[in-house]
Each structure stands twice: as structure tokens, then as C-alpha cells.
Amino acid sequence: MAYISFQPHDFFNTVLYTGNGGNQTINTVGFESDWSWFKSRDAGNSHAVVTREVGFDKVLYPDTNSAQQSISAQTFNSSGYALVQDSGANSINSNGSTKVAWNWKANGAGSTNSDGSVSATVSVNQTTGISIQKWVSVSGNMTFGHGLGVVPKLVIMKSLSNSENWRWGHNDLGWNGYLNLDTTQSKQANTTIWQNQSPSSTVVYTAGNQMGLVGDTIISWCFAEKQGFSKFGKYKGNGNADGPFIYTGFKPGVVIVKNIETTNQWQMFDSKRGRNAAMGFVYPDSAEAETATVPMDIYANGFKFRDTSQARNGNGYDFIFMAFAEEPLVASNGDVAPAR
């Protein structure tokens, strides 16, 4: 059985806390996050994403197509963050509201990467397969470097400058189309957005006019699959209460799924909210509060849905997913990950 050479919680972690409407320190992240995704659990506040490359005084909303907005500067440190309230990002620290935050570590503010036809600022960790890029779109076909050294299986892109959808490319979706993270649309056929070809070990192929106007600044994320830490795959629903078991090779810390054939909402789960057979979830495409629990099980090596929902387990439908580990199946100390 393969061992993992690092601990997932040093690069990904979910934290739960309650906002106080003022200043507060959250020191349970365990590392200095480069990308944090916040959501109010008990209120209809938009999701809020902040990244080091863009700056912690800027926010993007995954459930809308809005351009980035300025907010009060949040401070990120080696164990978490010092938060301040800002009405432009209520999911971060609004008073009395329960919060969830998913946090990833790449490699700091990044450096220049010139592998593509346009230069990009890239923060990359090849060990964990996490890369964050910032670049400026140009007219026509173009490429940007990701620095992973291997082919990424998931690419997410968003214009910082204008109101444009969050484009989501996935190896099992095929590089002849995309999903919009901020809408419930099924797969959209498009042979231009990825130039109808998979990313390479150095660059992502795209077209400048697919993300907004020429000259827009774009933020993008590329992920390579790493054994024991991340998995980006596809499964077929069976429409019964004993859904298919989805093998990840680790205990999932966060799971996002989408029915690629229907307009069902995106589904986002994590190992901190709920328990097996009763997992809390939110919709990445909606500001809705956390809804009723879902009969989902998280195991030491994967996950399973135990309901007939078309959004998660519709009979015969294809679903894509992304998952990051809370714990590896077998850690460097030989301990086996427990089920949820």
C-alpha cells in the first residue's frame, strides 16, 4: 500500500467558526493559505474567495459572474487569518453567523512563468499539484504556463476585470466544452475555449475572448491529481439508495460534484459538517444557506451517496467531481485514515 510523503492538512484544511462582525483571529487553519473560500452556513450570503496573488483586500463571488470587488484587507498568517468584517463579503465574518472556510496552500505570491504565449504570475506546488495563475488575455488563441510539470486534470478560470462566468474545464468532461461554476447549466459544447485540446505538462490552451474582453486580468487554478491528496474524476449514478462507491484513495476533506447532463445545482460537501448518512452541504452556484443534510458517507478511501437525487446520483447520468484529502489512506506514520 502506497504511503504519502506529506500530510494533506499542511496544504488543505476546512475550518468552522462563528463570525463576530468585528476583528477576530482564526488560528485553526494550520498553514498560511494562498486561496481561501468562505461561506455563511446559516445565511444567504454569497460565497467569498480571496487569493494571495490577487490580494486579500479583493474578493470574488463563485455564485455570481461579478468582477472582483474591493473589501477591507484581511490578514493571513502562518496559522490562519485575522479577519475584519466587510459588508461586501458577509460570508467572511458577519456577526453571529456560522461559517465554513476551505483553505489551500500553493507557494506564496508566485513568480513569473513564461512557458506560454502570455506571461503569467504563477504560485505552484508540484508536490501537491496545486497551481494558481494570474495573466492578461490577448486576442485569439493563446497559452499560459501553470508550472506543475505534469498535465493538470482540472482548470478553473475567472475574469477579475469584468462580469464573466467561472469557466470550469475537467479531464473527464472533455476539452471540447466547459461548465460554469456560477450557473446550473449542463456541459456547454465549445471547441474554442480550450482550443479543443487537453492542457500539456507546461501550458493550458485557451482563447482570450472566451474569458471576457481582450486585456482582462484573469485568475486561474490548475490541479494535477496526486495520489493520497487529490482526485478529479467521473462517475455514473445508479438512482438508488445504495449509490456507487467513488474511490479516491484518501479520506475526502471536501467534495464538489455536478451532474454534467442536467441543470441540477452544483453540490459541495466536506468532512467537518455533519456525519455519515447526514452530511451538510452548500451550492457553489448559489448564495443559499446550508440546506438539509444529505445521506452521504465519507470513508477512509472514498465516498458514496445513499439517495436517489438527480443532482448527485440520478440513474444513468454522468457526474464529475473534485476531491481533496483530509487524511491519506495511509499516512507517513503508518496510521490508517478512519471513516467519517
Buried (B, 14 or more C-beta within 10 A) or exposed (E): EEEBEBBBBEBBBBBBBBBBEEEBEBEBBBBBBBBBBBBBBBBEBBBBBBBBBBBBEBBBBBBBBBBBBEBBEBEBBEEBBBBBBBEBBBBBBBEEBBBBBBBBBBBEBBEEBEBBBBBBBBBBBBEBBBBBBBBBBBEEBBBBBBBBEBBBBBBBBBBBBBEBBBBBBBBBBBBBBBBBBBBBBBBBEBEEBBBEEBBBEBBBBBBBBBBBEEEBBBBBBBBBBBBBBBBBBBBEBBBEEEBBEBBBBBBBBBBBBBBBBBEBBBBBBBBBBBEBEEBBBBBBBBBBBBEEBBBBBBBBBBBBBBBBBBBBBBEEBBBBBBBBBBBBBBBEEEEEBEEB
